[in-house]
């Protein structure tokens, strides 16, 4: 069974850069940009899933 992912806003992601998020800053910025350009709902879901994985590591 899949766990539900949390949608992280751009503001929350940028705030995490200050707390231990520096090493993931590049990839998280890339994923935020990909999310903005994703035109299909399924692609946006997979990008949000990746963002959630990184953000869970930081928290």
ZAVO-813928 format. One record per residue: residue in three letters; x, y, z of N, C-alpha, C in turn. Coordinates in pm, 1 decimal, decimal comma, always signed. Layout:
// residues N
 code      n.u      n.v      n.w     ca.u     ca.v     ca.w      c.u      c.v      c.w
  ALA        X        Y        Z        X        Y        Z        X        Y        Z
...
// end
This chain:
// residues 59
 code      n.u      n.v      n.w     ca.u     ca.v     ca.w      c.u      c.v      c.w
  UNK    +83,4   -118,3     +0,0     +0,0     +0,0     +0,0    +87,8   +124,6     +0,0
  UNK    +53,5   +220,1    -80,2   +130,1   +343,5    -89,8    +97,4   +437,2    +24,7
  UNK   +198,5   +510,4    +65,7   +173,3   +615,1   +164,3   +137,7   +742,1    +89,7
  UNK    +57,0   +823,2   +150,6    +17,6   +949,1    +86,6   +133,7  +1046,3    +91,6
  UNK   +150,9  +1117,4    -17,3   +257,6  +1216,2    -19,6   +202,0  +1351,3    +22,5
  UNK   +290,2  +1434,1    +74,9   +251,3  +1569,9   +114,2   +292,3  +1663,7     +2,0
  UNK   +205,1  +1756,2    -32,7   +241,1  +1857,7   -131,0   +318,9  +1966,7    -59,0
  UNK   +440,5  +1992,8   -103,4   +525,8  +2095,9    -44,8   +521,4  +2218,2   -134,2
  UNK   +490,8  +2332,1    -76,8   +487,9  +2456,0   -155,4   +630,7  +2503,5   -179,7
  UNK   +646,8  +2590,6   -277,9   +778,9  +2645,8   -308,0   +836,1  +2718,0   -185,7
  UNK   +750,8  +2786,2   -112,4   +795,8  +2859,4     +7,4   +851,0  +2763,0   +112,1
  UNK   +783,3  +2650,3   +133,6   +830,3  +2552,4   +232,1   +963,0  +2490,2   +188,9
  UNK   +976,7  +2466,1    +59,6  +1100,2  +2406,0     +9,0  +1216,4  +2503,3    +24,8
  UNK  +1194,0  +2629,6     -9,8  +1301,4  +2729,6     +3,4  +1339,8  +2750,9   +150,3
  UNK  +1243,0  +2741,6   +240,1  +1272,0  +2756,8   +383,2  +1360,1  +2642,1   +432,8
  UNK  +1348,0  +2525,2   +372,0  +1427,3  +2409,7   +414,1  +1572,8  +2421,1   +370,8
  UNK  +1603,5  +2509,3   +274,6  +1742,0  +2526,3   +231,1  +1830,0  +2571,5   +346,4
  UNK  +1774,8  +2650,5   +438,0  +1852,9  +2701,9   +550,1  +1882,1  +2594,9   +654,4
  UNK  +1790,3  +2498,8   +667,8  +1812,7  +2392,9   +766,8  +1853,4  +2265,0   +694,3
  UNK  +1979,0  +2235,8   +694,5  +2034,4  +2111,9   +638,8  +1996,8  +2085,1   +494,1
  UNK  +1928,7  +2175,8   +428,6  +1883,6  +2150,5   +292,5  +1981,0  +2194,1   +186,1
  UNK  +2094,9  +2245,7   +227,9  +2191,9  +2296,2   +132,3  +2241,3  +2192,0    +33,8
  UNK  +2261,9  +2070,1    +80,1  +2314,3  +1966,9     -9,6  +2209,9  +1920,7   -111,2
  UNK  +2083,7  +1943,2    -84,6  +1977,4  +1906,6   -178,3  +1924,0  +2026,8   -255,6
  UNK  +1986,8  +2142,6   -236,4  +1933,9  +2266,5   -294,1  +1922,4  +2258,2   -446,0
  UNK  +2026,2  +2209,7   -512,1  +2025,6  +2201,9   -658,6  +1914,6  +2113,2   -711,5
  UNK  +1902,9  +1993,6   -655,5  +1801,1  +1899,3   -704,7  +1660,9  +1948,7   -673,3
  UNK  +1642,3  +2009,3   -556,0  +1508,9  +2059,0   -521,8  +1469,3  +2176,1   -611,5
  UNK  +1566,2  +2262,6   -645,9  +1535,4  +2371,8   -738,5  +1497,6  +2317,4   -875,1
  UNK  +1569,2  +2215,3   -920,0  +1538,8  +2153,2  -1049,9  +1399,4  +2090,6  -1048,5
  UNK  +1365,8  +2022,0   -939,8  +1234,6  +1958,4   -930,1  +1122,1  +2061,8   -924,8
  UNK  +1146,2  +2174,8   -855,8  +1044,4  +2280,8   -852,8  +1020,9  +2335,1   -993,9
  UNK  +1130,7  +2350,8  -1070,5  +1117,4  +2401,5  -1206,7  +1043,2  +2300,1  -1294,7
  UNK  +1076,9  +2172,0  -1279,2  +1008,3  +2067,5  -1355,8   +859,6  +2064,8  -1322,4
  UNK   +826,5  +2084,1  -1195,3   +686,4  +2083,8  -1154,2   +610,3  +2197,8  -1220,5
  UNK   +675,6  +2314,1  -1233,5   +610,3  +2428,1  -1298,3   +582,5  +2402,0  -1445,4
  UNK   +672,6  +2327,3  -1511,4   +657,9  +2304,6  -1654,5   +582,2  +2176,8  -1688,9
  UNK   +551,1  +2094,1  -1589,2   +480,8  +1968,3  -1615,3   +337,4  +1998,3  -1659,7
  UNK   +300,7  +1943,2  -1772,0   +167,8  +1970,0  -1826,5    +70,2  +1856,0  -1802,2
  UNK   +119,1  +1739,3  -1767,5    +30,4  +1627,0  -1739,9    +22,8  +1604,0  -1589,8
  UNK    -93,9  +1569,6  -1544,7   -117,2  +1547,8  -1401,2    -28,6  +1435,9  -1346,1
  UNK    -10,3  +1329,1  -1423,9    +68,5  +1215,1  -1377,8   +215,2  +1254,8  -1360,1
  UNK   +268,5  +1335,6  -1450,6   +407,2  +1381,2  -1439,5   +423,3  +1468,4  -1315,9
  UNK   +327,7  +1558,4  -1292,4   +333,4  +1643,5  -1173,0   +331,5  +1559,3  -1046,3
  UNK   +254,3  +1451,3  -1046,2   +248,1  +1364,3   -928,5   +385,1  +1302,2   -900,6
  UNK   +451,3  +1252,4  -1005,3   +581,5  +1189,4   -986,4   +686,4  +1289,9   -939,5
  UNK   +679,6  +1411,6   -990,2   +773,1  +1515,8   -944,9   +744,9  +1550,0   -798,8
  UNK   +617,8  +1563,7   -762,8   +582,5  +1591,9   -622,7   +624,8  +1477,6   -531,0
  UNK   +618,8  +1354,8   -581,9   +662,0  +1239,1   -504,3   +812,3  +1247,4   -476,2
  UNK   +890,4  +1286,6   -576,5  +1034,7  +1301,5   -557,8  +1066,3  +1413,6   -459,0
  UNK   +995,2  +1525,5   -471,2  +1015,2  +1636,3   -378,2   +984,7  +1590,1   -235,8
  UNK   +878,1  +1513,2   -218,5   +839,5  +1463,9    -86,3   +948,6  +1375,3    -27,1
  UNK  +1013,4  +1290,9   -110,0  +1120,1  +1204,0    -60,1  +1234,8  +1286,3     -3,2
  UNK  +1275,8  +1390,9    -76,4  +1386,4  +1473,0    -28,5  +1348,0  +1552,3    +95,5
  UNK  +1227,1  +1606,0    +96,7  +1184,8  +1687,8   +210,9  +1169,6  +1602,6   +337,1
  UNK  +1128,3  +1478,9   +323,3  +1118,1  +1390,3   +440,9  +1254,8  +1361,8   +499,6
  UNK  +1357,6  +1356,6   +414,1  +1493,1  +1336,1   +463,8  +1539,0  +1454,8   +547,1
  UNK  +1492,3  +1573,5   +511,7  +1533,9  +1693,6   +581,8  +1461,1  +1713,7   +714,1
  UNK  +1342,9  +1656,6   +726,1  +1266,1  +1679,7   +848,9  +1282,0  +1568,3   +949,0
// end
